[in-house]
Amino acid sequence: ESLNFSSPDEIGYQYRLGDEKVMINVGSVGQPRDGDPRSCYIVLEDDLVTFRRVDYNVDDTARKIYDTPELDNFLGDRLREGR
């Protein structure tokens, strides 16, 4: 087996499935970890995986994190950076 890690941007937001085993992880809302702070989900149609991005109010969400003493500010920073 080979291991390949690609961001949605690197594959043009689409991936055609073949006979190989694949794992697709879009991350959680607002934390895709690929430098794009928008939330991400996929649509699977037959053998085609399409990644979709959705804008949301990142600044509002980060502000709520900063206002919560139990949470470290780096979590809000990470949301803004998408990392």
mmCIF file of the N, C-alpha and C atoms, coordinates in Angstrom:
data_MODEL
# 
_entry.id   MODEL 
# 
loop_
_atom_site.group_PDB 
_atom_site.id 
_atom_site.type_symbol 
_atom_site.label_atom_id 
_atom_site.label_alt_id 
_atom_site.label_comp_id 
_atom_site.label_asym_id 
_atom_site.label_entity_id 
_atom_site.label_seq_id 
_atom_site.pdbx_PDB_ins_code 
_atom_site.Cartn_x 
_atom_site.Cartn_y 
_atom_site.Cartn_z 
_atom_site.occupancy 
_atom_site.B_iso_or_equiv 
_atom_site.pdbx_formal_charge 
_atom_site.auth_seq_id 
_atom_site.auth_comp_id 
_atom_site.auth_asym_id 
_atom_site.auth_atom_id 
_atom_site.pdbx_PDB_model_num 
ATOM 1   N N  . GLU A 1 1  ? 0.835   -1.178 0.000  1.00 0.00 ? 1  GLU A N  1 
ATOM 2   C CA . GLU A 1 1  ? 0.000   0.000  0.000  1.00 0.00 ? 1  GLU A CA 1 
ATOM 3   C C  . GLU A 1 1  ? 0.878   1.239  0.000  1.00 0.00 ? 1  GLU A C  1 
ATOM 4   N N  . SER A 1 2  ? 0.410   2.270  -0.648 1.00 0.00 ? 2  SER A N  1 
ATOM 5   C CA . SER A 1 2  ? 1.131   3.535  -0.614 1.00 0.00 ? 2  SER A CA 1 
ATOM 6   C C  . SER A 1 2  ? 0.294   4.549  0.157  1.00 0.00 ? 2  SER A C  1 
ATOM 7   N N  . LEU A 1 3  ? 0.972   5.531  0.700  1.00 0.00 ? 3  LEU A N  1 
ATOM 8   C CA . LEU A 1 3  ? 0.298   6.579  1.450  1.00 0.00 ? 3  LEU A CA 1 
ATOM 9   C C  . LEU A 1 3  ? 0.462   7.893  0.708  1.00 0.00 ? 3  LEU A C  1 
ATOM 10  N N  . ASN A 1 4  ? -0.630  8.520  0.367  1.00 0.00 ? 4  ASN A N  1 
ATOM 11  C CA . ASN A 1 4  ? -0.615  9.823  -0.284 1.00 0.00 ? 4  ASN A CA 1 
ATOM 12  C C  . ASN A 1 4  ? -1.571  10.738 0.460  1.00 0.00 ? 4  ASN A C  1 
ATOM 13  N N  . PHE A 1 5  ? -1.089  11.909 0.798  1.00 0.00 ? 5  PHE A N  1 
ATOM 14  C CA . PHE A 1 5  ? -1.910  12.891 1.485  1.00 0.00 ? 5  PHE A CA 1 
ATOM 15  C C  . PHE A 1 5  ? -2.030  14.111 0.586  1.00 0.00 ? 5  PHE A C  1 
ATOM 16  N N  . SER A 1 6  ? -3.252  14.490 0.250  1.00 0.00 ? 6  SER A N  1 
ATOM 17  C CA . SER A 1 6  ? -3.482  15.631 -0.637 1.00 0.00 ? 6  SER A CA 1 
ATOM 18  C C  . SER A 1 6  ? -4.590  16.502 -0.067 1.00 0.00 ? 6  SER A C  1 
ATOM 19  N N  . SER A 1 7  ? -4.423  17.808 -0.208 1.00 0.00 ? 7  SER A N  1 
ATOM 20  C CA . SER A 1 7  ? -5.496  18.721 0.183  1.00 0.00 ? 7  SER A CA 1 
ATOM 21  C C  . SER A 1 7  ? -6.495  18.811 -0.971 1.00 0.00 ? 7  SER A C  1 
ATOM 22  N N  . PRO A 1 8  ? -7.725  19.240 -0.691 1.00 0.00 ? 8  PRO A N  1 
ATOM 23  C CA . PRO A 1 8  ? -8.696  19.388 -1.779 1.00 0.00 ? 8  PRO A CA 1 
ATOM 24  C C  . PRO A 1 8  ? -8.179  20.286 -2.902 1.00 0.00 ? 8  PRO A C  1 
ATOM 25  N N  . ASP A 1 9  ? -7.477  21.351 -2.536 1.00 0.00 ? 9  ASP A N  1 
ATOM 26  C CA . ASP A 1 9  ? -6.935  22.275 -3.537 1.00 0.00 ? 9  ASP A CA 1 
ATOM 27  C C  . ASP A 1 9  ? -5.929  21.579 -4.455 1.00 0.00 ? 9  ASP A C  1 
ATOM 28  N N  . GLU A 1 10 ? -5.124  20.702 -3.893 1.00 0.00 ? 10 GLU A N  1 
ATOM 29  C CA . GLU A 1 10 ? -4.088  20.009 -4.675 1.00 0.00 ? 10 GLU A CA 1 
ATOM 30  C C  . GLU A 1 10 ? -4.670  19.060 -5.723 1.00 0.00 ? 10 GLU A C  1 
ATOM 31  N N  . ILE A 1 11 ? -5.890  18.589 -5.495 1.00 0.00 ? 11 ILE A N  1 
ATOM 32  C CA . ILE A 1 11 ? -6.493  17.645 -6.448 1.00 0.00 ? 11 ILE A CA 1 
ATOM 33  C C  . ILE A 1 11 ? -7.645  18.274 -7.234 1.00 0.00 ? 11 ILE A C  1 
ATOM 34  N N  . GLY A 1 12 ? -7.733  19.603 -7.203 1.00 0.00 ? 12 GLY A N  1 
ATOM 35  C CA . GLY A 1 12 ? -8.785  20.288 -7.955 1.00 0.00 ? 12 GLY A CA 1 
ATOM 36  C C  . GLY A 1 12 ? -10.177 20.075 -7.392 1.00 0.00 ? 12 GLY A C  1 
ATOM 37  N N  . TYR A 1 13 ? -10.261 19.780 -6.106 1.00 0.00 ? 13 TYR A N  1 
ATOM 38  C CA . TYR A 1 13 ? -11.525 19.587 -5.390 1.00 0.00 ? 13 TYR A CA 1 
ATOM 39  C C  . TYR A 1 13 ? -12.329 18.382 -5.865 1.00 0.00 ? 13 TYR A C  1 
ATOM 40  N N  . GLN A 1 14 ? -11.705 17.507 -6.658 1.00 0.00 ? 14 GLN A N  1 
ATOM 41  C CA . GLN A 1 14 ? -12.386 16.275 -7.069 1.00 0.00 ? 14 GLN A CA 1 
ATOM 42  C C  . GLN A 1 14 ? -11.400 15.120 -7.069 1.00 0.00 ? 14 GLN A C  1 
ATOM 43  N N  . TYR A 1 15 ? -11.931 13.931 -6.782 1.00 0.00 ? 15 TYR A N  1 
ATOM 44  C CA . TYR A 1 15 ? -11.108 12.720 -6.787 1.00 0.00 ? 15 TYR A CA 1 
ATOM 45  C C  . TYR A 1 15 ? -11.959 11.579 -7.325 1.00 0.00 ? 15 TYR A C  1 
ATOM 46  N N  . ARG A 1 16 ? -11.472 10.921 -8.343 1.00 0.00 ? 16 ARG A N  1 
ATOM 47  C CA . ARG A 1 16 ? -12.197 9.785  -8.911 1.00 0.00 ? 16 ARG A CA 1 
ATOM 48  C C  . ARG A 1 16 ? -11.707 8.509  -8.229 1.00 0.00 ? 16 ARG A C  1 
ATOM 49  N N  . LEU A 1 17 ? -12.634 7.755  -7.671 1.00 0.00 ? 17 LEU A N  1 
ATOM 50  C CA . LEU A 1 17 ? -12.303 6.515  -6.984 1.00 0.00 ? 17 LEU A CA 1 
ATOM 51  C C  . LEU A 1 17 ? -11.987 5.417  -7.990 1.00 0.00 ? 17 LEU A C  1 
ATOM 52  N N  . GLY A 1 18 ? -10.988 4.613  -7.663 1.00 0.00 ? 18 GLY A N  1 
ATOM 53  C CA . GLY A 1 18 ? -10.649 3.449  -8.471 1.00 0.00 ? 18 GLY A CA 1 
ATOM 54  C C  . GLY A 1 18 ? -10.876 2.199  -7.647 1.00 0.00 ? 18 GLY A C  1 
ATOM 55  N N  . ASP A 1 19 ? -10.037 1.200  -7.846 1.00 0.00 ? 19 ASP A N  1 
ATOM 56  C CA . ASP A 1 19 ? -10.163 -0.054 -7.106 1.00 0.00 ? 19 ASP A CA 1 
ATOM 57  C C  . ASP A 1 19 ? -9.418  -0.038 -5.778 1.00 0.00 ? 19 ASP A C  1 
ATOM 58  N N  . GLU A 1 20 ? -8.597  0.995  -5.567 1.00 0.00 ? 20 GLU A N  1 
ATOM 59  C CA . GLU A 1 20 ? -7.798  1.043  -4.347 1.00 0.00 ? 20 GLU A CA 1 
ATOM 60  C C  . GLU A 1 20 ? -8.654  1.459  -3.147 1.00 0.00 ? 20 GLU A C  1 
ATOM 61  N N  . LYS A 1 21 ? -8.143  1.161  -1.972 1.00 0.00 ? 21 LYS A N  1 
ATOM 62  C CA . LYS A 1 21 ? -8.793  1.567  -0.739 1.00 0.00 ? 21 LYS A CA 1 
ATOM 63  C C  . LYS A 1 21 ? -8.390  3.014  -0.457 1.00 0.00 ? 21 LYS A C  1 
ATOM 64  N N  . VAL A 1 22 ? -9.350  3.846  -0.118 1.00 0.00 ? 22 VAL A N  1 
ATOM 65  C CA . VAL A 1 22 ? -9.047  5.243  0.193  1.00 0.00 ? 22 VAL A CA 1 
ATOM 66  C C  . VAL A 1 22 ? -9.708  5.634  1.506  1.00 0.00 ? 22 VAL A C  1 
ATOM 67  N N  . MET A 1 23 ? -9.114  6.600  2.160  1.00 0.00 ? 23 MET A N  1 
ATOM 68  C CA . MET A 1 23 ? -9.704  7.206  3.343  1.00 0.00 ? 23 MET A CA 1 
ATOM 69  C C  . MET A 1 23 ? -9.774  8.699  3.073  1.00 0.00 ? 23 MET A C  1 
ATOM 70  N N  . ILE A 1 24 ? -10.930 9.273  3.250  1.00 0.00 ? 24 ILE A N  1 
ATOM 71  C CA . ILE A 1 24 ? -11.114 10.697 3.009  1.00 0.00 ? 24 ILE A CA 1 
ATOM 72  C C  . ILE A 1 24 ? -11.498 11.344 4.330  1.00 0.00 ? 24 ILE A C  1 
ATOM 73  N N  . ASN A 1 25 ? -10.702 12.317 4.742  1.00 0.00 ? 25 ASN A N  1 
ATOM 74  C CA . ASN A 1 25 ? -10.953 13.028 5.989  1.00 0.00 ? 25 ASN A CA 1 
ATOM 75  C C  . ASN A 1 25 ? -11.074 14.506 5.663  1.00 0.00 ? 25 ASN A C  1 
ATOM 76  N N  . VAL A 1 26 ? -12.261 15.056 5.798  1.00 0.00 ? 26 VAL A N  1 
ATOM 77  C CA . VAL A 1 26 ? -12.458 16.471 5.499  1.00 0.00 ? 26 VAL A CA 1 
ATOM 78  C C  . VAL A 1 26 ? -12.242 17.345 6.728  1.00 0.00 ? 26 VAL A C  1 
ATOM 79  N N  . GLY A 1 27 ? -11.910 16.728 7.849  1.00 0.00 ? 27 GLY A N  1 
ATOM 80  C CA . GLY A 1 27 ? -11.729 17.495 9.077  1.00 0.00 ? 27 GLY A CA 1 
ATOM 81  C C  . GLY A 1 27 ? -13.081 17.807 9.693  1.00 0.00 ? 27 GLY A C  1 
ATOM 82  N N  . SER A 1 28 ? -13.061 18.625 10.723 1.00 0.00 ? 28 SER A N  1 
ATOM 83  C CA . SER A 1 28 ? -14.322 19.037 11.327 1.00 0.00 ? 28 SER A CA 1 
ATOM 84  C C  . SER A 1 28 ? -14.621 20.463 10.884 1.00 0.00 ? 28 SER A C  1 
ATOM 85  N N  . VAL A 1 29 ? -15.823 20.898 11.111 1.00 0.00 ? 29 VAL A N  1 
ATOM 86  C CA . VAL A 1 29 ? -16.227 22.224 10.643 1.00 0.00 ? 29 VAL A CA 1 
ATOM 87  C C  . VAL A 1 29 ? -15.243 23.265 11.150 1.00 0.00 ? 29 VAL A C  1 
ATOM 88  N N  . GLY A 1 30 ? -14.679 24.002 10.210 1.00 0.00 ? 30 GLY A N  1 
ATOM 89  C CA . GLY A 1 30 ? -13.761 25.074 10.554 1.00 0.00 ? 30 GLY A CA 1 
ATOM 90  C C  . GLY A 1 30 ? -12.348 24.647 10.844 1.00 0.00 ? 30 GLY A C  1 
ATOM 91  N N  . GLN A 1 31 ? -12.041 23.369 10.783 1.00 0.00 ? 31 GLN A N  1 
ATOM 92  C CA . GLN A 1 31 ? -10.681 22.937 11.081 1.00 0.00 ? 31 GLN A CA 1 
ATOM 93  C C  . GLN A 1 31 ? -10.183 21.906 10.075 1.00 0.00 ? 31 GLN A C  1 
ATOM 94  N N  . PRO A 1 32 ? -10.241 22.219 8.777  1.00 0.00 ? 32 PRO A N  1 
ATOM 95  C CA . PRO A 1 32 ? -9.773  21.256 7.782  1.00 0.00 ? 32 PRO A CA 1 
ATOM 96  C C  . PRO A 1 32 ? -8.264  21.028 7.790  1.00 0.00 ? 32 PRO A C  1 
ATOM 97  N N  . ARG A 1 33 ? -7.488  21.949 8.375  1.00 0.00 ? 33 ARG A N  1 
ATOM 98  C CA . ARG A 1 33 ? -6.030  21.802 8.491  1.00 0.00 ? 33 ARG A CA 1 
ATOM 99  C C  . ARG A 1 33 ? -5.291  21.905 7.163  1.00 0.00 ? 33 ARG A C  1 
ATOM 100 N N  . ASP A 1 34 ? -5.883  22.568 6.182  1.00 0.00 ? 34 ASP A N  1 
ATOM 101 C CA . ASP A 1 34 ? -5.175  22.720 4.908  1.00 0.00 ? 34 ASP A CA 1 
ATOM 102 C C  . ASP A 1 34 ? -4.974  24.183 4.530  1.00 0.00 ? 34 ASP A C  1 
ATOM 103 N N  . GLY A 1 35 ? -5.121  25.079 5.495  1.00 0.00 ? 35 GLY A N  1 
ATOM 104 C CA . GLY A 1 35 ? -4.900  26.492 5.247  1.00 0.00 ? 35 GLY A CA 1 
ATOM 105 C C  . GLY A 1 35 ? -6.133  27.240 4.770  1.00 0.00 ? 35 GLY A C  1 
ATOM 106 N N  . ASP A 1 36 ? -7.246  26.554 4.607  1.00 0.00 ? 36 ASP A N  1 
ATOM 107 C CA . ASP A 1 36 ? -8.498  27.176 4.176  1.00 0.00 ? 36 ASP A CA 1 
ATOM 108 C C  . ASP A 1 36 ? -9.458  27.124 5.360  1.00 0.00 ? 36 ASP A C  1 
ATOM 109 N N  . PRO A 1 37 ? -9.794  28.277 5.969  1.00 0.00 ? 37 PRO A N  1 
ATOM 110 C CA . PRO A 1 37 ? -10.606 28.258 7.184  1.00 0.00 ? 37 PRO A CA 1 
ATOM 111 C C  . PRO A 1 37 ? -12.078 27.923 6.970  1.00 0.00 ? 37 PRO A C  1 
ATOM 112 N N  . ARG A 1 38 ? -12.537 27.848 5.726  1.00 0.00 ? 38 ARG A N  1 
ATOM 113 C CA . ARG A 1 38 ? -13.942 27.504 5.490  1.00 0.00 ? 38 ARG A CA 1 
ATOM 114 C C  . ARG A 1 38 ? -14.205 26.055 5.892  1.00 0.00 ? 38 ARG A C  1 
ATOM 115 N N  . SER A 1 39 ? -15.446 25.773 6.248  1.00 0.00 ? 39 SER A N  1 
ATOM 116 C CA . SER A 1 39 ? -15.782 24.378 6.544  1.00 0.00 ? 39 SER A CA 1 
ATOM 117 C C  . SER A 1 39 ? -15.779 23.589 5.239  1.00 0.00 ? 39 SER A C  1 
ATOM 118 N N  . CYS A 1 40 ? -15.641 22.276 5.362  1.00 0.00 ? 40 CYS A N  1 
ATOM 119 C CA . CYS A 1 40 ? -15.511 21.427 4.181  1.00 0.00 ? 40 CYS A CA 1 
ATOM 120 C C  . CYS A 1 40 ? -16.358 20.172 4.361  1.00 0.00 ? 40 CYS A C  1 
ATOM 121 N N  . TYR A 1 41 ? -16.980 19.753 3.283  1.00 0.00 ? 41 TYR A N  1 
ATOM 122 C CA . TYR A 1 41 ? -17.685 18.470 3.258  1.00 0.00 ? 41 TYR A CA 1 
ATOM 123 C C  . TYR A 1 41 ? -17.505 17.873 1.875  1.00 0.00 ? 41 TYR A C  1 
ATOM 124 N N  . ILE A 1 42 ? -17.904 16.624 1.714  1.00 0.00 ? 42 ILE A N  1 
ATOM 125 C CA . ILE A 1 42 ? -17.783 15.984 0.403  1.00 0.00 ? 42 ILE A CA 1 
ATOM 126 C C  . ILE A 1 42 ? -19.148 15.527 -0.087 1.00 0.00 ? 42 ILE A C  1 
ATOM 127 N N  . VAL A 1 43 ? -19.244 15.418 -1.399 1.00 0.00 ? 43 VAL A N  1 
ATOM 128 C CA . VAL A 1 43 ? -20.397 14.801 -2.053 1.00 0.00 ? 43 VAL A CA 1 
ATOM 129 C C  . VAL A 1 43 ? -19.846 13.595 -2.809 1.00 0.00 ? 43 VAL A C  1 
ATOM 130 N N  . LEU A 1 44 ? -20.422 12.426 -2.560 1.00 0.00 ? 44 LEU A N  1 
ATOM 131 C CA . LEU A 1 44 ? -20.005 11.200 -3.232 1.00 0.00 ? 44 LEU A CA 1 
ATOM 132 C C  . LEU A 1 44 ? -21.087 10.807 -4.226 1.00 0.00 ? 44 LEU A C  1 
ATOM 133 N N  . GLU A 1 45 ? -20.744 10.843 -5.502 1.00 0.00 ? 45 GLU A N  1 
ATOM 134 C CA . GLU A 1 45 ? -21.661 10.440 -6.565 1.00 0.00 ? 45 GLU A CA 1 
ATOM 135 C C  . GLU A 1 45 ? -20.973 9.356  -7.378 1.00 0.00 ? 45 GLU A C  1 
ATOM 136 N N  . ASP A 1 46 ? -21.509 8.141  -7.285 1.00 0.00 ? 46 ASP A N  1 
ATOM 137 C CA . ASP A 1 46 ? -20.910 6.984  -7.947 1.00 0.00 ? 46 ASP A CA 1 
ATOM 138 C C  . ASP A 1 46 ? -19.444 6.872  -7.536 1.00 0.00 ? 46 ASP A C  1 
ATOM 139 N N  . ASP A 1 47 ? -18.513 7.101  -8.468 1.00 0.00 ? 47 ASP A N  1 
ATOM 140 C CA . ASP A 1 47 ? -17.091 6.968  -8.127 1.00 0.00 ? 47 ASP A CA 1 
ATOM 141 C C  . ASP A 1 47 ? -16.381 8.318  -8.066 1.00 0.00 ? 47 ASP A C  1 
ATOM 142 N N  . LEU A 1 48 ? -17.144 9.419  -7.954 1.00 0.00 ? 48 LEU A N  1 
ATOM 143 C CA . LEU A 1 48 ? -16.544 10.750 -7.928 1.00 0.00 ? 48 LEU A CA 1 
ATOM 144 C C  . LEU A 1 48 ? -16.776 11.413 -6.581 1.00 0.00 ? 48 LEU A C  1 
ATOM 145 N N  . VAL A 1 49 ? -15.684 11.806 -5.934 1.00 0.00 ? 49 VAL A N  1 
ATOM 146 C CA . VAL A 1 49 ? -15.729 12.539 -4.677 1.00 0.00 ? 49 VAL A CA 1 
ATOM 147 C C  . VAL A 1 49 ? -15.500 14.008 -5.000 1.00 0.00 ? 49 VAL A C  1 
ATOM 148 N N  . THR A 1 50 ? -16.426 14.868 -4.595 1.00 0.00 ? 50 THR A N  1 
ATOM 149 C CA . THR A 1 50 ? -16.280 16.307 -4.812 1.00 0.00 ? 50 THR A CA 1 
ATOM 150 C C  . THR A 1 50 ? -16.264 17.005 -3.458 1.00 0.00 ? 50 THR A C  1 
ATOM 151 N N  . PHE A 1 51 ? -15.226 17.801 -3.231 1.00 0.00 ? 51 PHE A N  1 
ATOM 152 C CA . PHE A 1 51 ? -15.095 18.570 -2.000 1.00 0.00 ? 51 PHE A CA 1 
ATOM 153 C C  . PHE A 1 51 ? -15.823 19.899 -2.173 1.00 0.00 ? 51 PHE A C  1 
ATOM 154 N N  . ARG A 1 52 ? -16.598 20.277 -1.177 1.00 0.00 ? 52 ARG A N  1 
ATOM 155 C CA . ARG A 1 52 ? -17.313 21.552 -1.200 1.00 0.00 ? 52 ARG A CA 1 
ATOM 156 C C  . ARG A 1 52 ? -16.877 22.362 0.015  1.00 0.00 ? 52 ARG A C  1 
ATOM 157 N N  . ARG A 1 53 ? -16.766 23.655 -0.169 1.00 0.00 ? 53 ARG A N  1 
ATOM 158 C CA . ARG A 1 53 ? -16.395 24.579 0.908  1.00 0.00 ? 53 ARG A CA 1 
ATOM 159 C C  . ARG A 1 53 ? -17.578 25.486 1.211  1.00 0.00 ? 53 ARG A C  1 
ATOM 160 N N  . VAL A 1 54 ? -17.719 25.832 2.482  1.00 0.00 ? 54 VAL A N  1 
ATOM 161 C CA . VAL A 1 54 ? -18.802 26.688 2.935  1.00 0.00 ? 54 VAL A CA 1 
ATOM 162 C C  . VAL A 1 54 ? -18.218 27.768 3.835  1.00 0.00 ? 54 VAL A C  1 
ATOM 163 N N  . ASP A 1 55 ? -18.523 29.023 3.507  1.00 0.00 ? 55 ASP A N  1 
ATOM 164 C CA . ASP A 1 55 ? -18.098 30.125 4.367  1.00 0.00 ? 55 ASP A CA 1 
ATOM 165 C C  . ASP A 1 55 ? -18.923 30.127 5.646  1.00 0.00 ? 55 ASP A C  1 
ATOM 166 N N  . TYR A 1 56 ? -18.305 30.518 6.718  1.00 0.00 ? 56 TYR A N  1 
ATOM 167 C CA . TYR A 1 56 ? -19.019 30.770 7.965  1.00 0.00 ? 56 TYR A CA 1 
ATOM 168 C C  . TYR A 1 56 ? -18.273 31.885 8.676  1.00 0.00 ? 56 TYR A C  1 
ATOM 169 N N  . ASN A 1 57 ? -18.864 32.446 9.708  1.00 0.00 ? 57 ASN A N  1 
ATOM 170 C CA . ASN A 1 57 ? -18.271 33.588 10.387 1.00 0.00 ? 57 ASN A CA 1 
ATOM 171 C C  . ASN A 1 57 ? -17.138 33.126 11.308 1.00 0.00 ? 57 ASN A C  1 
ATOM 172 N N  . VAL A 1 58 ? -15.953 33.016 10.735 1.00 0.00 ? 58 VAL A N  1 
ATOM 173 C CA . VAL A 1 58 ? -14.781 32.546 11.480 1.00 0.00 ? 58 VAL A CA 1 
ATOM 174 C C  . VAL A 1 58 ? -14.442 33.520 12.601 1.00 0.00 ? 58 VAL A C  1 
ATOM 175 N N  . ASP A 1 59 ? -14.509 34.820 12.322 1.00 0.00 ? 59 ASP A N  1 
ATOM 176 C CA . ASP A 1 59 ? -14.151 35.819 13.338 1.00 0.00 ? 59 ASP A CA 1 
ATOM 177 C C  . ASP A 1 59 ? -15.074 35.741 14.546 1.00 0.00 ? 59 ASP A C  1 
ATOM 178 N N  . ASP A 1 60 ? -16.359 35.547 14.308 1.00 0.00 ? 60 ASP A N  1 
ATOM 179 C CA . ASP A 1 60 ? -17.317 35.425 15.403 1.00 0.00 ? 60 ASP A CA 1 
ATOM 180 C C  . ASP A 1 60 ? -17.013 34.193 16.254 1.00 0.00 ? 60 ASP A C  1 
ATOM 181 N N  . THR A 1 61 ? -16.719 33.100 15.590 1.00 0.00 ? 61 THR A N  1 
ATOM 182 C CA . THR A 1 61 ? -16.400 31.858 16.298 1.00 0.00 ? 61 THR A CA 1 
ATOM 183 C C  . THR A 1 61 ? -15.100 32.002 17.083 1.00 0.00 ? 61 THR A C  1 
ATOM 184 N N  . ALA A 1 62 ? -14.083 32.606 16.463 1.00 0.00 ? 62 ALA A N  1 
ATOM 185 C CA . ALA A 1 62 ? -12.802 32.816 17.157 1.00 0.00 ? 62 ALA A CA 1 
ATOM 186 C C  . ALA A 1 62 ? -13.005 33.720 18.372 1.00 0.00 ? 62 ALA A C  1 
ATOM 187 N N  . ARG A 1 63 ? -13.823 34.770 18.232 1.00 0.00 ? 63 ARG A N  1 
ATOM 188 C CA . ARG A 1 63 ? -14.071 35.671 19.348 1.00 0.00 ? 63 ARG A CA 1 
ATOM 189 C C  . ARG A 1 63 ? -14.690 34.924 20.529 1.00 0.00 ? 63 ARG A C  1 
ATOM 190 N N  . LYS A 1 64 ? -15.591 33.995 20.245 1.00 0.00 ? 64 LYS A N  1 
ATOM 191 C CA . LYS A 1 64 ? -16.198 33.203 21.319 1.00 0.00 ? 64 LYS A CA 1 
ATOM 192 C C  . LYS A 1 64 ? -15.145 32.352 22.026 1.00 0.00 ? 64 LYS A C  1 
ATOM 193 N N  . ILE A 1 65 ? -14.190 31.857 21.270 1.00 0.00 ? 65 ILE A N  1 
ATOM 194 C CA . ILE A 1 65 ? -13.096 31.084 21.878 1.00 0.00 ? 65 ILE A CA 1 
ATOM 195 C C  . ILE A 1 65 ? -12.259 31.987 22.767 1.00 0.00 ? 65 ILE A C  1 
ATOM 196 N N  . TYR A 1 66 ? -11.892 33.180 22.251 1.00 0.00 ? 66 TYR A N  1 
ATOM 197 C CA . TYR A 1 66 ? -11.080 34.119 23.035 1.00 0.00 ? 66 TYR A CA 1 
ATOM 198 C C  . TYR A 1 66 ? -11.796 34.537 24.319 1.00 0.00 ? 66 TYR A C  1 
ATOM 199 N N  . ASP A 1 67 ? -13.124 34.603 24.272 1.00 0.00 ? 67 ASP A N  1 
ATOM 200 C CA . ASP A 1 67 ? -13.913 35.020 25.436 1.00 0.00 ? 67 ASP A CA 1 
ATOM 201 C C  . ASP A 1 67 ? -14.153 33.897 26.442 1.00 0.00 ? 67 ASP A C  1 
ATOM 202 N N  . THR A 1 68 ? -13.710 32.700 26.137 1.00 0.00 ? 68 THR A N  1 
ATOM 203 C CA . THR A 1 68 ? -13.894 31.559 27.038 1.00 0.00 ? 68 THR A CA 1 
ATOM 204 C C  . THR A 1 68 ? -12.575 31.275 27.749 1.00 0.00 ? 68 THR A C  1 
ATOM 205 N N  . PRO A 1 69 ? -12.474 31.622 29.032 1.00 0.00 ? 69 PRO A N  1 
ATOM 206 C CA . PRO A 1 69 ? -11.197 31.491 29.751 1.00 0.00 ? 69 PRO A CA 1 
ATOM 207 C C  . PRO A 1 69 ? -10.620 30.072 29.748 1.00 0.00 ? 69 PRO A C  1 
ATOM 208 N N  . GLU A 1 70 ? -11.475 29.059 29.676 1.00 0.00 ? 70 GLU A N  1 
ATOM 209 C CA . GLU A 1 70 ? -10.998 27.676 29.721 1.00 0.00 ? 70 GLU A CA 1 
ATOM 210 C C  . GLU A 1 70 ? -10.339 27.233 28.414 1.00 0.00 ? 70 GLU A C  1 
ATOM 211 N N  . LEU A 1 71 ? -10.484 28.025 27.359 1.00 0.00 ? 71 LEU A N  1 
ATOM 212 C CA . LEU A 1 71 ? -9.908  27.661 26.060 1.00 0.00 ? 71 LEU A CA 1 
ATOM 213 C C  . LEU A 1 71 ? -8.690  28.524 25.752 1.00 0.00 ? 71 LEU A C  1 
ATOM 214 N N  . ASP A 1 72 ? -7.661  27.901 25.228 1.00 0.00 ? 72 ASP A N  1 
ATOM 215 C CA . ASP A 1 72 ? -6.443  28.614 24.851 1.00 0.00 ? 72 ASP A CA 1 
ATOM 216 C C  . ASP A 1 72 ? -6.698  29.435 23.585 1.00 0.00 ? 72 ASP A C  1 
ATOM 217 N N  . ASN A 1 73 ? -6.150  30.644 23.534 1.00 0.00 ? 73 ASN A N  1 
ATOM 218 C CA . ASN A 1 73 ? -6.345  31.519 22.374 1.00 0.00 ? 73 ASN A CA 1 
ATOM 219 C C  . ASN A 1 73 ? -5.820  30.923 21.073 1.00 0.00 ? 73 ASN A C  1 
ATOM 220 N N  . PHE A 1 74 ? -4.859  30.012 21.164 1.00 0.00 ? 74 PHE A N  1 
ATOM 221 C CA . PHE A 1 74 ? -4.322  29.435 19.933 1.00 0.00 ? 74 PHE A CA 1 
ATOM 222 C C  . PHE A 1 74 ? -5.413  28.696 19.149 1.00 0.00 ? 74 PHE A C  1 
ATOM 223 N N  . LEU A 1 75 ? -6.464  28.240 19.837 1.00 0.00 ? 75 LEU A N  1 
ATOM 224 C CA . LEU A 1 75 ? -7.565  27.560 19.145 1.00 0.00 ? 75 LEU A CA 1 
ATOM 225 C C  . LEU A 1 75 ? -8.307  28.523 18.218 1.00 0.00 ? 75 LEU A C  1 
ATOM 226 N N  . GLY A 1 76 ? -8.510  29.756 18.670 1.00 0.00 ? 76 GLY A N  1 
ATOM 227 C CA . GLY A 1 76 ? -9.127  30.764 17.817 1.00 0.00 ? 76 GLY A CA 1 
ATOM 228 C C  . GLY A 1 76 ? -8.217  31.158 16.666 1.00 0.00 ? 76 GLY A C  1 
ATOM 229 N N  . ASP A 1 77 ? -6.921  31.278 16.965 1.00 0.00 ? 77 ASP A N  1 
ATOM 230 C CA . ASP A 1 77 ? -5.947  31.605 15.916 1.00 0.00 ? 77 ASP A CA 1 
ATOM 231 C C  . ASP A 1 77 ? -5.941  30.517 14.847 1.00 0.00 ? 77 ASP A C  1 
ATOM 232 N N  . ARG A 1 78 ? -5.983  29.275 15.294 1.00 0.00 ? 78 ARG A N  1 
ATOM 233 C CA . ARG A 1 78 ? -5.940  28.140 14.371 1.00 0.00 ? 78 ARG A CA 1 
ATOM 234 C C  . ARG A 1 78 ? -7.166  28.123 13.456 1.00 0.00 ? 78 ARG A C  1 
ATOM 235 N N  . LEU A 1 79 ? -8.323  28.508 13.987 1.00 0.00 ? 79 LEU A N  1 
ATOM 236 C CA . LEU A 1 79 ? -9.523  28.589 13.144 1.00 0.00 ? 79 LEU A CA 1 
ATOM 237 C C  . LEU A 1 79 ? -9.317  29.573 12.005 1.00 0.00 ? 79 LEU A C  1 
ATOM 238 N N  . ARG A 1 80 ? -8.782  30.734 12.340 1.00 0.00 ? 80 ARG A N  1 
ATOM 239 C CA . ARG A 1 80 ? -8.573  31.779 11.319 1.00 0.00 ? 80 ARG A CA 1 
ATOM 240 C C  . ARG A 1 80 ? -7.577  31.332 10.252 1.00 0.00 ? 80 ARG A C  1 
ATOM 241 N N  . GLU A 1 81 ? -6.585  30.566 10.663 1.00 0.00 ? 81 GLU A N  1 
ATOM 242 C CA . GLU A 1 81 ? -5.546  30.113 9.727  1.00 0.00 ? 81 GLU A CA 1 
ATOM 243 C C  . GLU A 1 81 ? -5.951  28.853 8.965  1.00 0.00 ? 81 GLU A C  1 
ATOM 244 N N  . GLY A 1 82 ? -6.957  28.139 9.456  1.00 0.00 ? 82 GLY A N  1 
ATOM 245 C CA . GLY A 1 82 ? -7.351  26.870 8.834  1.00 0.00 ? 82 GLY A CA 1 
ATOM 246 C C  . GLY A 1 82 ? -6.300  25.791 9.036  1.00 0.00 ? 82 GLY A C  1 
ATOM 247 N N  . ARG A 1 83 ? -5.599  25.840 10.161 1.00 0.00 ? 83 ARG A N  1 
ATOM 248 C CA . ARG A 1 83 ? -4.543  24.865 10.447 1.00 0.00 ? 83 ARG A CA 1 
ATOM 249 C C  . ARG A 1 83 ? -4.707  24.247 11.810 1.00 0.00 ? 83 ARG A C  1 
# 
